[in-house]
Amino acid sequence: MLVIAGALIAGIFLTTQGKGPLASDEKKIELAIRDFYETLDRRGFRAAAEQACARERAAFEAMTESEKKEFDSTSVSVTIDRIDDIVVTADTATAKVTGKLTVAVPGEQPDTETSTTEHLKKEDGKWKVCSPEGTR
């Protein structure tokens, strides 16, 4: 009985965190966005690109090495206050991200945004941050 209770509690915890099989698309989308931005903040553009949708990964891979190095020299600071207004349409979604995103390119003034609309695509059952169709 204790094992069943433990499994049930673990399942509920994972579901509320957006990780379990019963988690809603909205929770999974929120987790995908938070993971993407946390990776961007801590490990940079190259690592974040690996978590993006296939189209974004391919676009990053197609860049020249000097273009990739420009991204490597860019510093990013991210704080997410909330993610809301999630709209799911089949295998695409949008969500409003509110917080603070500062991008600093060497030799230029830092650029700070306080909200943005993220676009996501579901690939192999997982939500991935992706630019809107037709922008690449």
C-alpha positions in Angstrom: 0.0 0.0 0.0 2.8 2.4 0.8 4.4 1.8 -2.6 1.1 2.6 -4.4 0.7 5.8 -2.3 4.3 6.8 -3.1 3.7 6.2 -6.8 0.5 8.2 -6.7 2.1 11.1 -4.9 5.0 11.1 -7.4 2.5 11.0 -10.3 0.6 13.9 -9.0 3.8 15.9 -8.4 5.1 15.3 -11.9 1.8 16.1 -13.4 1.6 19.5 -11.5 5.2 20.2 -12.7 4.3 19.5 -16.3 6.4 16.4 -16.5 4.1 13.4 -16.1 2.0 11.7 -18.8 -1.2 13.2 -17.4 0.1 16.8 -17.4 -1.9 19.2 -19.5 -0.5 20.8 -22.6 -0.6 24.1 -20.8 1.7 22.8 -18.0 4.0 21.2 -20.6 4.2 24.4 -22.6 5.0 26.4 -19.5 7.7 23.9 -18.5 9.2 24.0 -22.1 9.4 27.8 -22.0 10.9 27.9 -18.6 13.5 25.2 -19.5 14.4 27.0 -22.7 14.9 30.4 -21.0 16.8 28.9 -18.1 19.1 27.2 -20.5 19.5 30.5 -22.5 20.3 32.3 -19.2 22.7 29.8 -17.8 24.3 28.1 -20.9 23.8 30.5 -23.8 22.3 30.5 -27.3 24.0 27.3 -28.5 22.6 25.2 -25.7 19.1 26.9 -26.0 19.1 26.2 -29.7 19.4 22.5 -29.0 16.1 22.7 -27.1 14.2 24.6 -29.9 12.1 23.1 -32.6 13.8 21.3 -35.6 13.4 24.4 -37.9 15.3 26.6 -35.3 18.0 23.9 -34.8 18.5 23.6 -38.5 18.7 27.4 -38.9 21.3 27.7 -36.1 23.3 24.8 -37.7 23.3 26.6 -41.0 25.0 29.7 -39.6 28.6 30.2 -40.2 31.0 29.6 -37.4 31.6 33.4 -37.1 27.9 34.0 -36.8 27.7 31.4 -34.0 30.6 33.0 -32.2 28.7 36.3 -32.2 25.9 34.5 -30.4 28.5 33.0 -28.0 29.7 36.5 -27.1 26.2 37.7 -26.3 25.1 37.6 -22.7 21.5 37.0 -21.7 19.8 37.5 -18.4 16.3 36.1 -17.9 13.7 36.4 -15.1 10.2 35.0 -15.8 7.5 36.4 -13.6 4.6 34.5 -15.3 3.5 32.7 -18.4 -0.2 33.0 -19.3 -2.6 33.4 -22.2 -1.6 30.0 -23.5 -3.5 29.1 -26.7 -3.1 25.6 -28.2 -4.1 25.0 -31.8 -3.4 21.4 -32.8 0.4 21.0 -32.7 1.2 24.7 -32.3 0.8 27.1 -29.4 1.4 30.6 -28.2 2.0 31.9 -24.7 2.6 35.4 -23.2 5.8 35.5 -21.2 6.1 38.4 -18.7 9.4 39.1 -16.9 12.7 40.6 -17.9 14.9 39.5 -20.7 18.1 41.5 -21.3 20.4 40.7 -24.2 23.8 42.4 -24.2 25.9 42.3 -27.4 29.5 43.5 -26.8 29.9 47.2 -27.9 26.1 47.9 -27.9 23.5 49.0 -25.4 21.7 46.1 -23.7 18.2 45.5 -25.1 15.6 44.7 -22.4 12.1 43.3 -23.0 9.4 42.9 -20.3 7.0 40.7 -22.2 6.9 38.7 -25.4 4.7 36.1 -27.1 6.4 32.8 -27.5 5.5 30.4 -30.3 5.8 26.7 -29.7 5.5 23.5 -31.9 4.8 20.0 -30.7 7.4 17.6 -32.0 7.6 13.9 -31.1 5.1 14.6 -28.3 7.2 17.4 -26.7 6.6 21.2 -26.9 9.5 23.2 -28.3 10.0 26.9 -28.6 9.9 27.9 -32.3 9.6 31.1 -34.3 6.2 31.6 -36.0 5.6 29.9 -39.3 6.8 32.0 -42.3 9.4 34.0 -40.3 12.3 31.8 -41.3 
